[in-house]
């Protein structure tokens, strides 16, 4: 059984910079060049709420573990913590000296982590009204393009080709480096591997502990865009957007390309993988496209 297109939705917010599922996959969030975040049901095409307060394009967004809060990062160098139901700003965090590329929350949504073009990763305690970060990591030599929070580890990928894993409990930093810029990372559900999307047009599967490259995936086009990658179907397949308006799916272990999905006539640059199911949302220009197995 193959993936089929379920829905195509014009979000009417300029170019969508990121699309993300909430914690249980019931809803999706989009953020875009219109400086806003939208919360919607991607299967019924119902717009639930719009959040406006950033002064520039919103580059990333994430929902809290109970779906009551949203955290966003923007080119205006700030993070905003939102109340989902009221749309009110709970906290606006300004400490980065550059655009905020990536935002994440830990499993309990008590700590926020941000990666920025100012080459830093910052941690914020969301339980207290403190406006300063509780920790700043500044080892990267170039823009921090994406962060992942996994248990007691923070994983940060940078344009300088580095992948740094910060062990918060032990205070250790593990660094692996590639010879090319990294633009996106994803983590397998079993936590054993990282998928790295690179500017040279190759995705690499890296062992999370040893740093060894286990597989390479080719066939998509980057053209200097930030094209996201993802891991679907219970760690059996990897997926990437592409500059020519398609998404490409490969077998994870063998690296064999198995499907090219036509999405649109613009760059497919953001991907949201359903947290428990098999649906995948692709962002292409002002639209999102939901693909999955038939009902």
C-alpha positions as CSV (number, residue, x, y, z in Angstrom):
1,X,0.0,0.0,0.0
2,X,1.4,3.4,-1.0
3,X,1.2,6.8,0.5
4,X,-1.6,8.9,-1.1
5,X,-2.3,12.7,-0.9
6,X,-5.0,13.3,1.7
7,X,-5.3,17.1,1.8
8,X,-3.7,20.2,0.2
9,X,-4.3,23.4,2.1
10,X,-3.3,27.0,1.2
11,X,-2.5,28.6,4.6
12,X,-2.5,32.1,3.2
13,X,0.5,33.3,5.2
14,X,3.1,33.8,2.5
15,X,5.9,31.3,2.3
16,X,5.6,28.7,5.1
17,X,9.0,28.4,6.9
18,X,8.1,25.4,9.0
19,X,5.2,22.9,9.6
20,X,5.0,20.9,12.8
21,X,2.6,18.5,14.5
22,X,1.5,19.0,18.1
23,X,2.4,16.4,20.7
24,X,-0.4,13.8,19.9
25,X,-0.6,14.6,16.2
26,X,-4.2,15.9,16.4
27,X,-3.3,19.3,15.1
28,X,-0.6,21.1,13.1
29,X,1.2,24.4,13.4
30,X,2.6,26.5,10.5
31,X,4.8,29.6,10.7
32,X,5.7,31.8,7.8
33,X,6.9,35.0,6.2
34,X,3.8,36.8,7.3
35,X,5.2,36.8,10.9
36,X,2.4,34.7,12.2
37,X,1.7,31.1,13.5
38,X,-1.4,29.2,12.6
39,X,-2.9,26.3,14.4
40,X,-5.1,24.0,12.3
41,X,-6.6,20.6,11.9
42,X,-4.8,19.3,8.7
43,X,-7.4,16.7,7.9
44,X,-10.5,18.8,8.2
45,X,-8.8,21.9,7.0
46,X,-10.1,23.8,10.0
47,X,-8.2,26.9,11.1
48,X,-8.3,27.0,14.9
49,X,-6.3,30.1,15.7
50,X,-3.8,32.6,14.5
51,X,-1.0,34.0,16.7
52,X,0.6,37.3,15.8
53,X,3.3,39.2,17.8
54,X,6.7,38.6,16.1
55,X,8.4,41.5,14.3
56,X,9.8,39.4,11.4
57,X,9.4,36.0,9.8
58,X,8.8,33.1,12.1
59,X,11.3,30.3,11.4
60,X,10.2,27.5,13.7
61,X,7.5,26.5,16.1
62,X,6.9,23.7,18.6
63,X,4.0,22.7,20.9
64,X,4.2,21.8,24.6
65,X,3.7,18.2,25.8
66,X,0.1,19.0,26.9
67,X,-0.6,21.1,23.8
68,X,-1.6,24.1,26.0
69,X,1.5,26.2,24.9
70,X,3.3,27.1,21.7
71,X,7.0,28.2,21.5
72,X,8.1,30.1,18.4
73,X,11.4,31.5,17.1
74,X,11.8,34.3,14.6
75,X,14.2,36.3,12.5
76,X,13.4,39.2,15.0
77,X,15.9,37.3,17.3
78,X,13.2,36.5,19.9
79,X,11.3,33.5,21.2
80,X,7.7,33.8,22.2
81,X,5.8,31.5,24.5
82,X,2.1,31.5,23.7
83,X,-1.1,30.4,25.5
84,X,-2.8,28.2,22.9
85,X,-6.4,28.8,23.9
86,X,-6.3,32.6,24.4
87,X,-3.5,33.4,21.9
88,X,-1.9,35.7,24.5
89,X,1.9,36.0,24.9
90,X,3.1,34.4,28.1
91,X,6.7,35.4,27.7
92,X,8.9,37.0,25.1
93,X,12.6,36.0,25.4
94,X,15.2,38.3,23.9
95,X,18.9,37.4,24.3
96,X,20.0,36.0,20.9
97,X,22.1,38.4,18.7
98,X,20.8,36.7,15.5
99,X,17.7,35.1,14.0
100,X,16.3,32.1,16.0
101,X,16.5,29.1,13.5
102,X,15.2,26.3,15.7
103,X,13.2,25.9,18.9
104,X,12.5,22.8,21.0
105,X,11.0,21.8,24.4
106,X,12.1,19.0,26.6
107,X,9.8,16.1,27.3
108,X,8.1,17.8,30.3
109,X,8.1,21.2,28.5
110,X,9.9,22.8,31.4
111,X,13.0,23.8,29.4
112,X,13.1,25.5,26.0
113,X,16.2,25.2,23.8
114,X,16.9,27.5,20.9
115,X,19.5,27.5,18.1
116,X,20.5,30.8,16.4
117,X,22.4,32.4,13.6
118,X,24.5,34.0,16.4
119,X,26.3,30.6,16.7
120,X,24.8,29.8,20.1
121,X,22.4,27.3,21.7
122,X,20.5,28.7,24.7
123,X,18.4,26.9,27.4
124,X,15.5,28.7,29.1
125,X,13.6,27.6,32.3
126,X,10.0,27.9,31.4
127,X,8.8,27.3,35.0
128,X,9.9,30.7,36.2
129,X,9.4,34.3,34.8
130,X,13.2,34.7,34.3
131,X,14.1,36.5,31.1
132,X,17.7,35.4,30.9
133,X,18.8,31.9,29.6
134,X,20.0,29.5,32.2
135,X,22.7,28.1,30.0
136,X,24.5,29.3,26.8
137,X,26.5,27.0,24.6
138,X,28.7,28.9,22.1
139,X,31.1,26.2,20.7
140,X,29.7,26.4,17.2
141,X,31.7,28.3,14.6
142,X,28.7,29.2,12.4
143,X,24.9,29.4,12.5
144,X,23.2,26.7,14.6
145,X,20.6,25.5,12.1
146,X,18.7,23.0,14.2
147,X,18.5,21.6,17.8
148,X,17.0,18.3,19.1
149,X,16.2,17.6,22.8
150,X,16.4,13.9,23.7
151,X,16.3,12.8,27.3
152,X,19.2,14.6,29.0
153,X,20.9,15.4,25.7
154,X,20.8,18.5,23.5
155,X,21.9,17.8,19.9
156,X,22.8,20.8,17.8
157,X,23.7,20.9,14.1
158,X,25.6,23.8,12.6
159,X,26.4,25.3,9.2
160,X,30.0,24.6,10.1
161,X,29.4,20.9,9.6
162,X,29.5,20.0,13.3
163,X,27.0,17.9,15.4
164,X,27.4,18.6,19.1
165,X,25.7,16.6,21.7
166,X,25.6,18.2,25.1
167,X,25.1,15.8,28.0
168,X,23.3,18.1,30.6
169,X,23.8,15.7,33.5
170,X,27.5,15.0,33.0
171,X,28.4,18.3,31.5
172,X,30.1,16.7,28.6
173,X,30.2,17.8,24.9
174,X,30.6,15.2,22.1
175,X,31.4,16.7,18.7
176,X,31.3,15.0,15.3
177,X,32.2,16.9,12.2
178,X,31.4,16.6,8.5
179,X,33.1,18.2,5.5
180,X,30.0,20.0,4.5
181,X,27.3,22.3,6.0
182,X,24.4,20.7,7.7
183,X,20.9,22.2,7.1
184,X,18.6,19.8,8.9
185,X,18.7,16.8,11.3
186,X,16.3,14.2,12.5
187,X,16.5,11.4,15.1
188,X,15.4,7.8,14.7
189,X,12.6,6.9,17.1
190,X,14.9,4.3,18.8
191,X,17.4,7.0,19.4
192,X,20.3,5.1,17.9
193,X,20.9,7.3,14.7
194,X,20.8,10.8,13.4
195,X,19.8,11.7,9.9
196,X,21.8,14.7,8.6
197,X,20.7,16.7,5.5
198,X,23.7,18.4,4.0
199,X,24.3,21.2,1.5
200,X,26.2,18.9,-0.8
201,X,22.9,17.2,-1.7
202,X,23.6,14.0,0.3
203,X,21.7,12.9,3.5
204,X,23.8,10.8,5.9
205,X,22.7,8.4,8.6
206,X,25.1,8.7,11.5
207,X,25.4,6.4,14.5
208,X,24.5,8.4,17.5
209,X,27.2,7.0,19.7
210,X,30.2,6.3,17.4
211,X,29.7,9.1,14.9
212,X,30.1,6.5,12.0
213,X,28.2,7.1,8.8
214,X,26.0,4.1,8.2
215,X,24.2,5.1,4.9
216,X,24.0,7.8,2.3
217,X,20.9,9.0,0.5
218,X,21.0,10.8,-2.9
219,X,18.4,11.9,-5.4
220,X,17.0,15.1,-4.0
221,X,18.2,18.7,-4.9
222,X,19.3,21.3,-2.4
223,X,20.3,24.4,-4.5
224,X,21.4,26.2,-1.3
225,X,17.9,25.9,0.3
226,X,17.3,24.7,3.8
227,X,15.6,21.4,3.0
228,X,14.4,19.3,5.9
229,X,14.6,15.6,6.3
230,X,12.6,13.1,8.4
231,X,12.2,9.5,9.4
232,X,8.9,7.7,8.8
233,X,7.2,4.3,9.1
234,X,8.7,3.2,12.4
235,X,12.3,3.9,11.4
236,X,12.0,1.9,8.1
237,X,12.2,4.9,5.7
238,X,13.7,8.3,5.4
239,X,12.2,11.2,3.6
240,X,13.4,14.6,2.3
241,X,12.0,17.6,0.5
242,X,13.7,18.9,-2.6
243,X,14.2,22.1,-4.5
244,X,12.3,20.8,-7.6
245,X,9.0,20.5,-5.8
246,X,9.0,16.8,-4.9
247,X,9.6,14.7,-1.8
248,X,11.9,11.6,-2.0
249,X,11.6,8.5,0.1
250,X,14.4,5.9,0.6
251,X,14.8,2.7,2.5
252,X,16.6,3.5,5.7
253,X,19.0,0.5,5.8
254,X,19.8,0.0,2.2
255,X,19.6,3.6,1.1
256,X,17.6,2.7,-2.0
257,X,15.2,5.3,-3.4
258,X,11.7,3.9,-3.5
259,X,9.4,6.8,-4.3
260,X,9.3,10.4,-5.6
261,X,6.2,12.3,-4.6
262,X,5.1,15.3,-6.7
263,X,4.2,18.1,-4.2
264,X,4.1,21.4,-6.1
265,X,6.1,23.8,-8.2
266,X,8.1,25.4,-5.4
267,X,10.8,24.1,-3.0
268,X,9.6,21.4,-0.6
269,X,11.5,22.7,2.4
270,X,9.7,21.6,5.6
271,X,8.4,18.2,6.8
272,X,6.3,17.2,9.7
273,X,6.2,13.4,10.5
274,X,3.2,12.3,12.6
275,X,4.4,11.4,16.1
276,X,2.4,8.1,16.3
277,X,1.0,7.4,12.8
278,X,2.3,7.3,9.2
279,X,1.0,10.7,7.9
280,X,3.6,13.2,6.7
281,X,3.0,16.9,6.0
282,X,5.0,18.7,3.4
283,X,5.3,22.5,3.2
284,X,5.7,24.0,-0.3
285,X,5.4,27.7,-0.8
286,X,2.1,28.9,0.9
287,X,0.6,25.4,1.0
288,X,0.9,22.3,3.1
289,X,0.2,18.8,1.7
290,X,-0.8,15.9,3.9
291,X,0.2,12.4,2.6
292,X,-0.4,9.1,4.3
293,X,-1.9,5.6,3.9
294,X,-5.6,5.5,2.9
295,X,-8.1,5.4,5.7
